[in-house]
Amino acid sequence: MKFDICLPNAMEGFLVPAPFAGPKEITRFAQEAERLGYYAIWGFDFINPHARLSIPDSETPNWYELMTTLAYVSAVTDRLRLVAGVIVLPNRDPVLLAKQAASVDQFSNGRLHLGIGLGSRPEFESIQPRARGAYRGNMVDEKLEALKLLLSQENKPVSYKGEYVEFEGVNLNPKPVQNPLPMFIAAETPAPLRRAVKWGVTPILRDKDLVERKGQLKPLLEEHGKTLKEFELAVWADISIATTTKKAVEKYMDCRMGHFRNQDAETLLRDHWIGTVDEVAEKLVRIKNEGVDHIVAMHTATDTFEEMMEQAQIFAEEVMPVVAKA
């Protein structure tokens, strides 16, 4: 089993209060995650706060750029995998992103995983107003295809011309250490599943969608002559662990992330990994029995960095061993 956890590089203001974690805390968290035996850390790719996040006017969220953060973290860790999880592809230039990804993979000695996703329209339109109204799904398709081309190991210039992406005679060196560079794709709707199957990319699934998405994968795999065994499934949810179920739920609902999610207790318990150590472990064993071997504790229900550290430790020392042995 692989167990990952999320790095607090760009979550202030909506998932946690601001200030929450600066460079020293982010470094400390990554190093502690490595010590605790996590397989990988995931970083956020938020760039510009927007009104729909309802960030209080009294707070100034610090969002640290994802690829820069991962490059730094690679220098202060030795084996921890580094997941750009996920890069908001419509906001990124594919040539520059390919160059960044290859460089981080080189400096980390082959530890980068490149996650890709759609992101939010309000942020997209705030930083690219001239592209307002663009169909971002088509942008993701083009930019993913372009990335695959740019990151291929062939040492020759490549060109691409599409509706949203165009470049001529680009030859990026050095290439990534890993061949191919591992990729994830956020599959919160059925559409990204088709991209995942077409390009052989690992789909990231929410726990609450796992059974439904597996069912949707079957005809896509048959269409492309592939099997589920060729794909690793990564499943994520939020975590809140306490001595009782009631305390775990209350902790979630009372923190900033709980206000942002605005869900009732029954929904939270159904959709996320909330409860006592035994209850959370039981949920993950159920996922493991669905054929999943990659678990991502994506968001931690807390308003303080120290409690996030504590939750990461409890999850690693008390939950992970139980699930691994089940």
SEGU-755211 format. One record per residue (C-alpha): residue number from 1; residue in one letter; z, y, x. Coordinates in pm, 1 decimal. Layout:
% SEGU-755211
PT    n  res         Z         Y         X
PT  NUM    A         Z         Y         X
...
This chain:
% SEGU-755211
PT    n  res         Z         Y         X
PT    1    M       0.0       0.0       0.0
PT    2    K     -76.3     353.6     110.0
PT    3    F     161.4     630.0       3.9
PT    4    D      69.2     997.8      32.5
PT    5    I     246.3    1322.2     -49.3
PT    6    C     136.5    1680.5    -102.7
PT    7    L     174.8    1958.1     153.9
PT    8    P     311.5    2289.9      14.6
PT    9    N      40.6    2510.9     165.6
PT   10    A     -96.3    2679.8    -149.5
PT   11    M     119.3    2627.3    -455.3
PT   12    E     339.5    2936.5    -467.4
PT   13    G     357.9    3136.2    -787.4
PT   14    F     254.1    2869.6   -1035.7
PT   15    L     386.2    2529.7    -919.5
PT   16    V     679.7    2669.9    -720.5
PT   17    P     832.7    3017.1    -692.2
PT   18    A     722.8    3258.8    -420.5
PT   19    P     827.7    3261.0    -144.3
PT   20    F     861.0    2884.5     -98.7
PT   21    A     718.6    2755.6     230.4
PT   22    G     574.5    2935.5     531.4
PT   23    P     421.7    2795.7     851.2
PT   24    K     755.8    2665.8     984.9
PT   25    E     835.6    2480.6     663.1
PT   26    I     483.2    2340.0     629.0
PT   27    T     500.8    2211.8     986.2
PT   28    R     843.8    2061.4     926.4
PT   29    F     727.9    1891.8     606.5
PT   30    A     426.2    1732.5     776.4
PT   31    Q     632.8    1604.5    1067.1
PT   32    E     897.1    1464.9     832.1
PT   33    A     628.5    1295.5     621.1
PT   34    E     503.8    1123.4     934.0
PT   35    R     856.7    1015.5    1030.9
PT   36    L     919.3     877.8     681.5
PT   37    G     610.2     657.5     698.1
PT   38    Y     371.5     832.3     462.0
PT   39    Y       8.3     742.5     516.3
PT   40    A    -128.7    1091.9     453.9
PT   41    I     -54.4    1444.6     341.5
PT   42    W    -273.1    1633.0      92.7
PT   43    G    -333.7    2007.6     108.0
PT   44    F    -447.7    2250.3    -162.9
PT   45    D    -761.5    2464.0    -150.9
PT   46    F    -656.6    2757.0    -368.7
PT   47    I    -778.0    3093.2    -239.8
PT   48    N    -729.4    3371.8    -492.8
PT   49    P    -451.4    3392.0    -756.4
PT   50    H    -589.8    3472.7   -1100.6
PT   51    A    -444.2    3584.6   -1431.1
PT   52    R    -455.8    3247.1   -1606.8
PT   53    L    -195.9    3110.6   -1364.5
PT   54    S      59.1    3354.9   -1512.1
PT   55    I     213.4    3432.8   -1173.9
PT   56    P     497.8    3685.1   -1215.1
PT   57    D     411.0    4037.9   -1103.6
PT   58    S     728.2    4037.7    -892.8
PT   59    E     597.1    3755.9    -672.2
PT   60    T     339.6    3756.6    -393.5
PT   61    P     218.1    3400.1    -341.4
PT   62    N     117.8    3301.9      10.7
PT   63    W    -169.9    3054.8       2.6
PT   64    Y    -257.7    2918.4     347.9
PT   65    E    -625.4    2828.1     394.7
PT   66    L    -662.5    2451.5     379.5
PT   67    M    -884.8    2358.8     674.7
PT   68    T    -699.8    2596.3     907.5
PT   69    T    -368.8    2446.6     796.2
PT   70    L    -488.5    2090.4     852.6
PT   71    A    -620.2    2183.1    1196.3
PT   72    Y    -276.8    2313.4    1293.0
PT   73    V     -93.9    2018.2    1138.3
PT   74    S    -315.5    1779.6    1335.3
PT   75    A    -170.0    1924.5    1655.6
PT   76    V     192.8    1867.1    1552.7
PT   77    T     149.3    1510.0    1422.4
PT   78    D      18.3    1190.5    1580.5
PT   79    R     -84.9     936.4    1317.9
PT   80    L     -50.5    1105.8     977.4
PT   81    R    -381.6    1118.8     790.4
PT   82    L    -491.3    1467.4     681.6
PT   83    V    -644.4    1499.3     336.7
PT   84    A    -829.4    1810.6     226.1
PT   85    G    -724.7    1733.0    -126.7
PT   86    V    -923.4    1867.8    -271.3
PT   87    I   -1174.7    2113.0    -130.7
PT   88    V   -1307.5    2325.8    -416.8
PT   89    L   -1671.0    2264.0    -337.0
PT   90    P   -1830.0    2539.0    -551.8
PT   91    N   -1632.5    2796.7    -350.3
PT   92    R   -1744.9    2663.2     -11.0
PT   93    D   -2054.7    2700.7     205.4
PT   94    P   -2154.2    2341.0     292.5
PT   95    V   -2276.1    2418.5     646.0
PT   96    L   -1953.2    2593.1     743.6
PT   97    L   -1744.6    2328.3     567.9
PT   98    A   -1927.0    2048.8     750.0
PT   99    K   -1861.6    2225.1    1080.9
PT  100    Q   -1492.9    2267.2     995.7
PT  101    A   -1457.4    1906.2     884.9
PT  102    A   -1621.4    1766.4    1198.5
PT  103    S   -1405.6    1988.4    1419.8
PT  104    V   -1079.4    1892.7    1247.7
PT  105    D   -1175.1    1525.4    1265.4
PT  106    Q   -1244.3    1563.4    1637.8
PT  107    F    -918.4    1744.8    1716.1
PT  108    S    -715.5    1499.4    1505.2
PT  109    N    -883.6    1197.0    1666.5
PT  110    G   -1035.5    1078.6    1341.6
PT  111    R    -759.9    1147.5    1087.5
PT  112    L    -937.2    1371.8     833.1
PT  113    H   -1023.3    1272.7     476.3
PT  114    L   -1240.0    1519.8     288.3
PT  115    G   -1154.7    1546.9     -79.2
PT  116    I   -1385.7    1739.7    -309.1
PT  117    G   -1343.3    1880.5    -657.9
PT  118    L   -1465.0    2135.0    -910.9
PT  119    G   -1175.1    2382.8    -911.0
PT  120    S   -1113.9    2646.5   -1178.2
PT  121    R   -1378.3    2875.9   -1323.4
PT  122    P   -1155.8    3190.1   -1317.1
PT  123    E   -1105.0    3159.6    -941.5
PT  124    F   -1472.0    3078.3    -885.9
PT  125    E   -1588.3    3383.2   -1080.1
PT  126    S   -1337.2    3610.3    -908.8
PT  127    I   -1470.7    3533.4    -561.4
PT  128    Q   -1835.5    3476.7    -658.2
PT  129    P   -1902.3    3714.9    -950.0
PT  130    R   -2277.9    3707.8    -890.3
PT  131    A   -2272.0    3335.3    -968.0
PT  132    R   -2082.7    3381.4   -1294.5
PT  133    G   -2219.0    3136.9   -1550.0
PT  134    A   -2348.7    2890.9   -1288.1
PT  135    Y   -2318.8    2523.4   -1373.9
PT  136    R   -2060.8    2418.9   -1117.6
PT  137    G   -2119.6    2048.2   -1172.2
PT  138    N   -2472.7    2087.1   -1034.1
PT  139    M   -2331.5    2289.6    -744.8
PT  140    V   -2096.3    2003.8    -659.1
PT  141    D   -2383.6    1754.7    -671.4
PT  142    E   -2596.5    1961.4    -434.5
PT  143    K   -2318.4    2049.0    -194.5
PT  144    L   -2194.1    1689.5    -175.8
PT  145    E   -2546.1    1569.9     -98.2
PT  146    A   -2579.0    1844.4     163.6
PT  147    L   -2244.2    1752.9     322.0
PT  148    K   -2344.2    1388.0     347.6
PT  149    L   -2664.5    1496.7     521.1
PT  150    L   -2493.3    1741.1     758.4
PT  151    L   -2217.4    1496.3     854.4
PT  152    S   -2447.0    1202.2     922.2
PT  153    Q   -2437.3    1070.1    1277.6
PT  154    E   -2807.7    1117.5    1340.3
PT  155    N   -2856.8    1373.4    1616.7
PT  156    K   -3147.8    1563.2    1469.9
PT  157    P   -3193.2    1886.6    1272.1
PT  158    V   -3168.4    1850.5     895.1
PT  159    S   -3287.7    2073.8     611.8
PT  160    Y   -3202.1    2101.7     243.9
PT  161    K   -3341.0    2299.1     -47.2
PT  162    G   -3188.0    2299.0    -391.6
PT  163    E   -3100.8    2538.9    -669.7
PT  164    Y   -2776.0    2651.6    -506.5
PT  165    V   -2796.3    2526.9    -146.8
PT  166    E   -3059.9    2586.7     117.6
PT  167    F   -3064.0    2557.8     496.4
PT  168    E   -3328.1    2475.6     757.7
PT  169    G   -3314.0    2289.8    1087.9
PT  170    V   -2934.9    2261.6    1113.2
PT  171    N   -2794.2    2023.8    1375.5
PT  172    L   -2414.8    2025.3    1394.2
PT  173    N   -2237.2    1882.6    1696.8
PT  174    P   -1996.0    1731.4    1760.7
PT  175    K   -2015.9    1488.4    1474.7
PT  176    P   -1697.4    1357.2    1310.2
PT  177    V   -1514.7    1081.4    1496.1
PT  178    Q   -1522.7     869.3    1180.9
PT  179    N   -1852.4     727.9    1064.7
PT  180    P   -1875.5     785.5     778.5
PT  181    L   -1616.0    1055.9     724.3
PT  182    P   -1386.3     928.4     443.4
PT  183    M   -1419.1    1124.6     120.1
PT  184    F   -1233.2    1150.4    -210.0
PT  185    I   -1353.9    1302.9    -534.2
PT  186    A   -1129.0    1429.8    -813.0
PT  187    A   -1218.2    1230.8   -1125.5
PT  188    E   -1023.0    1397.0   -1404.6
PT  189    T   -1327.8    1362.7   -1631.7
PT  190    P   -1594.6    1087.8   -1650.4
PT  191    A   -1868.2    1295.7   -1480.3
PT  192    P   -1727.7    1274.5   -1123.0
PT  193    L   -1713.8     895.3   -1151.7
PT  194    R   -2092.8     885.6   -1142.1
PT  195    R   -2089.8    1090.6    -820.1
PT  196    A   -1825.0     862.7    -673.2
PT  197    V   -2028.8     549.9    -741.8
PT  198    K   -2359.5     703.4    -631.2
PT  199    W   -2224.5     827.2    -296.9
PT  200    G   -1962.5     560.8    -231.0
PT  201    V   -1677.3     810.5    -250.6
PT  202    T   -1318.2     718.0    -344.1
PT  203    P   -1228.9     847.9    -692.4
PT  204    I    -889.7    1018.1    -731.7
PT  205    L    -749.7     927.0   -1072.9
PT  206    R    -454.1    1056.2   -1268.7
PT  207    D    -212.1     778.1   -1358.8
PT  208    K    -245.7     861.2   -1726.9
PT  209    D    -624.8     808.5   -1705.5
PT  210    L    -623.8     494.9   -1489.4
PT  211    V    -709.6     229.6   -1748.6
PT  212    E    -967.1     449.6   -1923.9
PT  213    R   -1142.5     548.3   -1600.5
PT  214    K   -1154.4     188.0   -1478.4
PT  215    G   -1332.5     100.0   -1800.1
PT  216    Q   -1578.8     385.1   -1750.4
PT  217    L   -1644.0     272.9   -1393.3
PT  218    K   -1765.4     -72.8   -1491.1
PT  219    P   -2109.1      21.4   -1636.4
PT  220    L   -2166.4     274.1   -1356.3
PT  221    L   -2101.3       7.8   -1094.1
PT  222    E   -2337.8    -231.6   -1270.3
PT  223    E   -2604.1      40.8   -1288.5
PT  224    H   -2589.1      93.0    -910.0
PT  225    G   -2549.2    -274.3    -820.0
PT  226    K   -2197.7    -226.5    -684.3
PT  227    T   -1855.4    -380.8    -748.6
PT  228    L   -1507.4    -233.5    -781.6
PT  229    K   -1405.5    -416.6    -462.9
PT  230    E   -1627.7    -176.2    -267.3
PT  231    F   -1411.1     117.1    -378.6
PT  232    E   -1055.1     213.5    -307.3
PT  233    L    -877.6     363.0    -609.1
PT  234    A    -636.1     648.9    -542.7
PT  235    V    -393.5     735.4    -823.4
PT  236    W    -174.3    1044.2    -849.2
PT  237    A     100.7    1192.7   -1060.6
PT  238    D     393.2    1433.2   -1028.3
PT  239    I     734.2    1305.1    -919.9
PT  240    S    1089.5    1383.4   -1028.5
PT  241    I    1361.7    1140.5    -921.4
PT  242    A    1726.7    1168.1   -1021.9
PT  243    T    2031.0     949.3   -1094.2
PT  244    T    1939.6     928.7   -1463.9
PT  245    T    1619.3     959.4   -1664.4
PT  246    K    1763.6    1254.1   -1855.1
PT  247    K    1840.1    1445.4   -1534.4
PT  248    A    1494.9    1372.3   -1391.0
PT  249    V    1324.3    1501.8   -1706.0
PT  250    E    1546.5    1809.7   -1726.2
PT  251    K    1483.2    1888.2   -1360.8
PT  252    Y    1108.9    1874.3   -1422.7
PT  253    M    1116.4    2081.2   -1741.8
PT  254    D    1345.5    2348.0   -1592.5
PT  255    C    1145.4    2412.5   -1273.3
PT  256    R     840.7    2638.5   -1230.9
PT  257    M     597.0    2347.8   -1246.3
PT  258    G     752.5    2229.8   -1572.7
PT  259    H     698.4    2573.0   -1726.0
PT  260    F     340.8    2573.6   -1596.6
PT  261    R     267.0    2226.2   -1740.3
PT  262    N     447.1    2310.1   -2067.3
PT  263    Q     469.7    1947.7   -2185.9
PT  264    D     733.2    1771.2   -2392.3
PT  265    A     966.9    1510.4   -2244.5
PT  266    E     782.6    1213.7   -2397.0
PT  267    T     449.5    1325.7   -2250.9
PT  268    L     601.7    1390.8   -1909.0
PT  269    L     760.4    1045.3   -1895.6
PT  270    R     434.0     883.0   -2000.8
PT  271    D     205.2    1071.7   -1762.7
PT  272    H     416.5    1113.6   -1447.9
PT  273    W     654.0     931.1   -1215.4
PT  274    I     980.0    1060.6   -1354.8
PT  275    G    1315.6     885.3   -1374.6
PT  276    T    1557.1     693.0   -1157.1
PT  277    V    1448.9     521.5    -835.3
PT  278    D    1417.1     190.4   -1020.2
PT  279    E    1217.8     344.2   -1304.8
PT  280    V     971.4     520.6   -1074.1
PT  281    A     930.3     204.5    -865.5
PT  282    E     860.6       5.6   -1183.2
PT  283    K     584.7     250.1   -1280.7
PT  284    L     422.6     219.1    -939.0
PT  285    V     441.7    -160.6    -942.3
PT  286    R     255.2    -150.8   -1273.6
PT  287    I     -15.1      60.3   -1105.5
PT  288    K     -25.8    -179.1    -811.8
PT  289    N     -85.0    -465.9   -1053.7
PT  290    E    -390.3    -274.2   -1183.2
PT  291    G    -546.2    -322.9    -839.3
PT  292    V    -449.6      16.6    -696.1
PT  293    D    -336.5      30.3    -334.7
PT  294    H    -330.0     407.5    -275.6
PT  295    I     -53.6     615.3    -435.5
PT  296    V     -37.8     996.2    -414.2
PT  297    A     282.5    1183.7    -503.1
PT  298    M      86.5    1497.6    -571.9
PT  299    H     344.1    1751.7    -693.5
PT  300    T     721.7    1751.0    -666.5
PT  301    A     930.7    1896.1    -949.4
PT  302    T    1145.6    2146.0    -763.1
PT  303    D    1192.1    2517.9    -705.9
PT  304    T    1325.6    2488.9    -349.5
PT  305    F    1173.3    2362.8     -28.3
PT  306    E    1489.3    2173.1      67.7
PT  307    E    1483.8    1977.2    -257.9
PT  308    M    1117.0    1897.0    -199.8
PT  309    M    1217.1    1753.3     136.1
PT  310    E    1494.3    1554.8     -32.2
PT  311    Q    1258.4    1414.5    -297.1
PT  312    A    1008.2    1315.0     -28.2
PT  313    Q    1285.2    1127.3     153.2
PT  314    I    1410.1     946.6    -159.2
PT  315    F    1054.9     845.4    -251.8
PT  316    A     988.5     715.3      99.5
PT  317    E    1315.5     537.0     166.3
PT  318    E    1400.6     401.8    -180.2
PT  319    V    1079.5     373.7    -383.1
PT  320    M     803.2     290.6    -135.1
PT  321    P     965.0     -26.1      10.3
PT  322    V    1022.7    -173.1    -337.3
PT  323    V     662.3    -116.8    -440.9
PT  324    A     523.4    -244.1    -111.2
PT  325    K     713.6    -572.5    -145.8
PT  326    A     635.1    -628.9    -516.1
